[in-house]
Amino acid sequence: MNSRTPAVPSASCSAQPVDVRLMGDDRAVRALVAALQQAAACGPATYKPMRDGNGTRAYLSVIVPVGPAPAT
């Protein structure tokens, strides 16, 4: 069962939530999550051991801001 709340679709002209899964060495994953949380609008992360027991998986949502309109 997936305990994460799915991203809510929003209008294309507003910020977009993106669900992110990170996998790797525990310290590296936690450091990257901390950096993302400082630099961007992120929800709290959920950490789980990797299936092979050799690292950590992290799940979080990142809000991607609306960028400038592409040049035509």
ABEGO torsion letter per residue (X at the ends): XBABBBBBBBBAABBBBBBBBBBEBAAAAAAAAAAAAAABBBBBBBBBBBAAGAEBBBBBBBBBBBBBBBBX
